[in-house]
Amino acid sequence: MLKLLTQKNIKENWEKYKPYIEKAFTSSEGSSLITSSNITNIYKTIYGRLMNPFNEDIHLWTEDEEIYLLLTEIQECEFTGRKTIILSSSTRMKDVDEETRSKWYYDSYMVISKFARERKCVGMYCYSELDYFAEMARKTKKWSNVITRYQFYFPL
């Protein structure tokens, strides 16, 4: 079951987690365009926000077996005041079979959506270039009410 990591756990294991966060941010086509400038600062900033005791808007998750690592962030729209939780980085730390991946997807949705509702979020955004997540979104439409949209990034 997915669990929110404590600051103590993150501090003790940051060197283990950091490469997986980096892998998740840079593993798809073109993603280096988004992260290429000051890449060291990106992870320094993430770590700093995770360690800030006054910042409750960024979160690092894993489960007991440490198969997956997930980074989330709560954002509030400056126009509407509505909050959403953003799944900004997710990666596997170990290879797993199809059944384990499907179970993780369902369990993660249940845990994170509950966490987000408790913080008055009205929705969840998941960013990924992986076809697997688009396929899982279609499969879960009946119980997740997912709305599929496409996001395009044009580097300038």
GIWO-V739939 format. One record per pair of residues at least 4 apart in sequence whose C-alpha atoms are under 8 Angstrom apart, sorted by the first residue. I is the first residue (numbers start at 0). J is the second residue. Records with the same first field share a line. If there is no record, write none. Layout:
I=J ; J
This chain:
0=62 ; 63 ; 103 ; 106 ; 107
1=60 ; 61 ; 62 ; 63 ; 106 ; 107 ; 110
2=60 ; 61 ; 62 ; 63 ; 110
3=58 ; 59 ; 60 ; 61
4=8 ; 9 ; 58 ; 59 ; 60 ; 61
5=9
6=10 ; 49 ; 50
7=11
8=12
9=13 ; 16 ; 49 ; 59
10=50
12=16
13=17
14=18
15=19
16=20 ; 68
17=21 ; 42
18=22
19=23 ; 68 ; 90 ; 91 ; 92
20=24 ; 68 ; 69 ; 70 ; 88 ; 89 ; 90
21=25 ; 42
22=26 ; 90
23=88 ; 89 ; 90
24=30 ; 34 ; 88
25=30 ; 31 ; 34
26=30
27=128 ; 129
29=33
30=34
31=35
32=36 ; 154
34=38 ; 41
37=41
38=42
39=43
40=44
41=45
42=46
43=47
44=48
45=49
46=50
47=51
48=54 ; 57
49=54 ; 57 ; 58 ; 59
56=72 ; 73 ; 74
57=70 ; 71 ; 72 ; 73
58=70 ; 71 ; 72
59=68 ; 69 ; 70 ; 71
60=68 ; 69 ; 70
61=65 ; 66 ; 67 ; 68 ; 69
62=66 ; 67
65=92 ; 93
66=91 ; 92 ; 93 ; 94 ; 95
67=89 ; 90 ; 91 ; 92 ; 93
68=89 ; 90 ; 91 ; 92
69=86 ; 87 ; 88 ; 89 ; 90
70=86 ; 87 ; 88 ; 89
71=84 ; 85 ; 86 ; 87 ; 88
72=84 ; 85 ; 86 ; 87
73=82 ; 83 ; 84 ; 85 ; 120
74=82 ; 83 ; 84 ; 85
75=80 ; 81 ; 82 ; 83
76=80 ; 81 ; 82
81=120 ; 121
82=119 ; 120 ; 121 ; 122
83=115 ; 120 ; 121 ; 122 ; 123 ; 124
84=115 ; 120 ; 122 ; 123 ; 124
85=123 ; 124 ; 125 ; 126
86=123 ; 124 ; 125 ; 126
87=125 ; 126
88=126
95=99 ; 100
96=100
97=101
98=102
99=103
100=104
101=105 ; 135
102=106
103=107
104=108 ; 135
105=109
106=110
107=111
108=112
109=113
110=114
111=115
112=116 ; 123
113=117
114=118
115=119 ; 120 ; 121 ; 122 ; 123
116=120 ; 121
127=132
129=133
130=134
131=135
132=136
133=137 ; 147
134=138
135=139
136=140 ; 145 ; 147
137=145
139=143 ; 144 ; 145
140=144 ; 145 ; 146
